[in-house]
C-alpha cells in the first residue's frame, strides 16, 4: 500500500525545509519550520529527524561543509 496523506505531506514539507535551510542561511530553523507548514518547533524537529536522521541545524551545518 502507498503512503498515507499525512506522510506524503510531511515529506513534501521536509524537502521544502531542506531547500530553505540551504538557501536562507540567516533564517531561523523555527521560522523555516513554520513557513513550510508545521505548527510548532517540536513537530518540525520530530518529523525532520524521522526523515533525515539528524536535526535541521546539523543538516544545515553538514551540508554547508560539503558544498
N, C-alpha and C positions, 0 to 999 in steps of 0.2 A: 504494500500500500504506500501511497505517496506521503509527502509531508503534510502536517496539519497547517491550516491557515496561519495560526499563531507562529509556528516555527518558520514558515515562509516569510512572513512579515518581519520577524525578528532578524532573520538572516539578511534581508534586504537592508534593514536599519543598520546592522553591524557593518556591512560593506560600505554604506554611505558614510558611516562614522570613521571607518578606516581611511577613506579618502580625505575627509575633513581633518583628521589628526595629522596627516602628512602635509596637507596644503595650507592649513590655518594654524601655524605653529604658535601664534600668540593667543589663540582662543583656548579657554579652559576646557578640560575634559567634561566637566559638568555641563557647560554651555553646549558642547557638541552633542552630548547625550540627550539633552532636552530638545535640541534642534532637530534631531533625527526621529524624535517621537517617543522616547522613553519618558516616563512621568516622574522618575527620581534617579538620583545618582546610583543608589543601591541596585535598582532594577537594571540600569545600563551596565554597571560593573558585573553583576551576576551573569547577564546574557553575554557580555563580551568575553569574560573568562571562559564560559562554557563553549563558546565558538572558537576562540583563538588560543586558549590555554595560558594566556598572560593578561595582565591588566592593560587598559588603554594607555596609561602612562609609560609602561615598559614597552609596549608595542611602538609607541612614538619614538622612544629613545633607541630601541633596537633597529628600527627601520631607518632612522636618521644616520646611524653609524654605518649601515651597509649601503647607503646611497652614494 
